[in-house]
């Protein structure tokens, strides 16, 4: 009995303190996990998670599915599904669904995102979402919030992006709030087949976090990815393999300096 109680206590502690719950910035699928958690400049279906401004570049219906085993603990899983489609010539809409946790503690997120081009180089986006947490012994709570995103294409090689999550502090319980986070990032594409992303992320209650990711197109159908993030240190790597014309399988692994490995897998249809 004591052993079971201690195991449950440990799982709850890891679940609640882990750095990527559904109320905080989520990686843009297995690709984002492999690239250090970057994704502010995403411009496909996974922009619904990374930056809703990127949905303005959607030109066809797209889907993505993602799952990870947090720190290789069977009880801590995160799964998400995303769908996106164009809305006119200069806009796109996305639906996101996410689940994180296990029976004794879990979170669910449902979001509706929209991105629109203001010009050929500037896009804005927003996501409105509900975030629910459930602990069977204590009940459940649902709150509503939103995020705002911006993408700017500087030139053919450099793009800039920014995002604000929960700019108006939303209370979950007394003296406990959803994270309020600001992030900015650059994407550098010096040549065909290589992308370098660098991002800075600041939670009002935590130190600045730097994230860097690199993607290299080794073969026509194969992309290799590496990443690193600070506070706490996280190293990551992975690859993506395109199947036929529209499908891609993504595999990734990140290593947290204290909590260990997190494997992830994703499927994207573009």
N, C-alpha and C positions, 0 to 999 in steps of 0.2 A: 504494500500500500504506500509506504513512504517513497519507494523507488518510483512508483507511478506518479505520485504527487510532484516529486522533484523533476521528473521528465517533463510533465505538463508545465511547471513553472519555468523551466529553461526554454521551452518552445514559445511560451507567451512572451518571455523577455526578448528573445531573438526576433519574434514577429513584430512586436511593438517598436523595437529600437532599430530595426534594419533600415538602411538608408533609402530604400526605393519602394515604399508602400504606394498604394494607389492614390493617396492624397498628395504625393510628391511627384516630381518629374519622372516620367517613365521612359525607358529606352524605346527607340523606334524599332522594335522587334529584335531578332537575333543579330541583324546587321548593326544596329545601334549598340547592343551589348558588346559586340566584338570590337567596336571602335571607341571604347572608353566611355560609352554613354552619350556620345554626341548625336545630334539629329536636328538641330535648329534650322539647318538649310535643306532639310528633306523636301522633295517636290513630287512625291508620288503618294500612293494611298497611305503610307505610314506617316505622312505629315500630319495626319489627324492626331497622332500622339506627340510627334516631335515639335511641330509648329503649324497651327492651322492656316497660317498665311500661305504655306506651300500647296494647299489644296487648290489655289487659283490656277495651278499649272496642270491639273488633272484634265485629260482629254478623252478618257475612256473609263468605263466602269472598272473598279479594281477591288480586290479583297486581300486581306492578310490575316493569318492565324499565327499565334505565338504562344509558346509555353516554356517555362523554366522551372528548375528545381532549386529553390533558394538554398545555397550552401549545402547542397546534396542531401538536405533533410526531406524525407518522404512526406512529412506533415506540412511542409512549407512550399506551396506551389503557387505560381502565378500564371494565369492564362488570359489571353485577350483575343478579341476578334474585331476587325475593322473593315468597313466598307466605305467606298467613296465613289462619287460620280460627278461629272461636270454639270454646272448650272449656267447655261448660256455660254458665251464666248470667253468671258473673263472671270468666271467664278467656279467654285467647286464646293460640294458639301460632303461631310463625312459623319459616320456613326461609329462610336467606339463602345465596346463592352469589355469590362475587366473584372477579374476575380483574383483575390490574393488571400492566402492563409490556410486554415484547416478548421476542423469542426469546432474547436474550443475558441477560436478567434478568426474572424474573416472579414474582408472588406469587399465591397462591390462598387463599381463605377460605371455609370452610363452617361455618355456625353454626345452632344450634337455640335459639330464644328462647321464653320463656313470660312472660306477664303476668297478674296477678290482682288484682281489687279486694278491698281489705280493708274498705272501706266505700264509701259513695256518693261520697266526696271523696278517698280515698287509694288509690293503686294501687302495687304493687311488681312488679318484673320482673327477669329474668336471662337472659343468653345465654351458652351454652357454645359455644366455637368452636375449630376447628383453623386454624392459620396456617402456610402452607408457602411457602418461598422456594426458587427454583431458579436456579442459574447453571451452565449446561452444562459449563463448564471446571472447576468446583469441586464439583459435585454439588448435592444438595438437602437441606433440613432442615425437619421438621415439628414444631411444638410445640402444646400445648393451653393454653387460658386461658379466662377468663370475665369478664363485666361485670355490674354490678348497677345497676338504675334505680329511680327513685321519681318519682311524679307526685302533686301535691296541688292540688285545686281550692279556691282561697281563697273566691271568690264567683263570681257570674255573669260577671264581667269579667276576673278575674285568676286565672291558674294558675301554679304553681311546679313545677319539676322539677330533678332532680339525677341524675348518673350517675358511676360509678366504673369505669374500664377497667383490667383487669389489676392488681387491688389487691395480689396477691402477685407479686413480680417474677419473671418467667419468663426464664431464660437462653436465648438463641439460640445463641451461641457464647461463648467465654471473654470476660468483661468486656463483653459486648454483650447487652442485654435488650430485651424488648418494652416499648414505652412504657407507663408507668403514669400515668394521667390522671384528674383529677377535674374535673367541670364542674357548674355550676348555672345555671338560667335562669328567666326570667319571661316569660309570655305575657299581653299586655294586649289585650283586645278591647272597645274603648269603644263600638262600635256595630255594627250589622249590616253585614257586608261589609268590615271592616277588622281587621287583626291586626298587632300590633307585638311582635316577639320580641327579647329581649336575653339574652345568655349570656356567662358567663365560664368560661374553660377553662385549666387549669393542668397542664402536664406537669412532673413532678418535676425534669426536666433543662432546661426552657426557661421563658422569661418568660410571664407571664400574657397570655392572648389574649382580647380582647373581640370579640363578634360581635353585630351588630344587623341585623334584617331586618324589612321591612314588606311586607304583602300587602294589596291593595285590589281589591275586586270591582267592576270598572268596569261590566260588563254581566252579565246572568244567566249567560252561558257563558264570560266572559272575566275572568281575574284578572291583575293587574299586580303585579310584585314587584321590590324593590330591597334591596340589602344592602351591608354594609361589615364588614371584620374587620381587626384589628391584628396586628402581629408575625408575619409581614410584612404590609404593607398590601395588602388585597384589596378591590376594588370589584366589585359584581355586579348583574345585572338579568336579568329574564326575564318570561315570561308563561305562563299555563296556559289551555287552551281545552277546555271540556267538549263531548264528542261524544255526543249522545243523553243517556241518563240515567246510565250507569255508567262511561263511558270518559272519560279526560282525557289530553290531550297536553300535555306541559310542555317548554318551551324555555328555555335559560338560557345566560349567558356570564359568566365572572368574569375579572377582570384582576389579575394579580399584579404588584407594583411592579417586580420584577426579571425575572421569567420570561415575562410576557406573558399572552395570552388562553387561556382554557380553555372551549370550547363544550360544552354538554351537552344531551341530549335524553332524555325519559323518557315511558313510557306507563304509566298506572295504571288498573286495573279495580277498582272498589269495589262 
